[in-house]
Amino acid sequence: MNRADEIRELLCSDDPADHQRARQLARGNAELLVLLDEHDELAAAVADWKTQAQAPAALRERVLAQLRESETSRNEPAPARVVGIERSPRFTSRLWTWRGALAAAATLVVVIMATRTVVYEPVVISTSGRLIVSNALAAAHEAEQRHAEAIAELQRAADPILNRAHDLQTGAAEAALLLAYRDRISAIDAAIAEVNSYLDENPGLASARTVLLAAYIDKTRILEEVLGRDDRGELG
Amino acid sequence: MKPAHGASSDNELLERCRTGDAEAFGAIYDRYGNILYGTALRMLRRPEQAEDVVQVAFMKLHTKPPQPPVSNLGGWLHRVTTNAALDQLRKRQRLAEQELPERPMSAPKSGTGIGRDIEIAVQSLPERGRQVFMLHDVEGFKHGEIAKMLEISVGTSKSQLFRTRRLLRELLAPGTSGDQGVEA
């Protein structure tokens, strides 16, 4: 490396001592001193450039209007499972999508509650088709186990992505999206836990197993969506 | 009585922001809005995207403010804005928008000739080198910080800066048209 490049390299350093060293190396050499002048000129040009941008006057009102709206939303009683989601005009359409998912989760809970009222009656084993026979029950249980294991695998892969919701480096839009995914998954987890606790008491009811399967499928779809979006680089 | 904006410290304003005081947000915007917009505009070169980024930064201040006492609110906002602008650039790259003709940044209303020249010259730089130069020489970040932001090594950041400055010198040299492109 020649002396000029050495000086230029020292001037790229963050350490002021390196800049001092560059000036020492250039001392007494007119050609090398030009390099220092060029460096100072560039710094001055940058400083001049930095003073030129003026934000549009309307931006102030736009920012404050969004903050006011966000503040208003924050002070409103939050619907279940949507707490913590940043609201802004930009995210409104997404919120509607999430509401659909939340409605689905709520439906699951309603179905569970409805079936629970039915099974408060003593369960009678019969061949009418309402209760599945023991062999089929074992097969269903095994299939559910496989589902649960596959989902656990997906969850392990998705967790680091979902945890980025609280990372300061994550953009606001991505963080809001990640929080929404987490909320949807939590809602489904709650439904799965509810159905499972019910099935512990009433293992033979086919409709409950259908609900459980639907919840597993829903959770799988959401986790795959998270992983897919991350693969496509859509989650920050 | 509330102190005037100019008399309030960043921490006082931040504390008032936590209680939803819109006037305090306005005061913080008045203090830093232009600077943040300038940072975003220089990095993104698209005024509408720069506005979006400033909005994201202030939303972050609202939803996830730094924990008080804050020694440098301007620095915090600057970093959030820079990261949001880099996110935008990454999205733009992913969408292959960089292959479309760049819409030039509107010409500055004031400033010396060299200020205009450097703006044009910087626009001609290869994207990665431009980012490193912008973050280091214009926005004042250290190589260690740039390495984290751009997910590159400190050595790469330094060498990119070295090469980019050399390109800029060539572009800004007398007799060189600043608007000619530079091969990456």
Interface residues (C-beta under 8 A of the other chain):
Chain A: R8 E9 C12 S13 D14 E38 E41 L42 A43 A44 A45 V46 D48 W49 K50 T51 Q52 A53 Q54 A55 P56 L59 R60 R62 V63 L64 Q66 L67 R68 S70 E71 R74 N75 E86 S88 L168 Q169 G171 A172 A173 E174 A175 R232 G233 G236
Chain B: G20 A22 F25 G26 Y29 D30 G33 N34 L36 Y37 G38 L41 R42 P47 E51 V54 Q55 V56 F58 M59 K60 H62 T63 K64 V80 N83 A84 D87 R90 K91 R94 P108 K109 S110 G111 T112 I114 G115 D117 I118 E119 D137 V138 K142 H143 G144 K158 L161 F162 R165 R166 L168 R169 L172
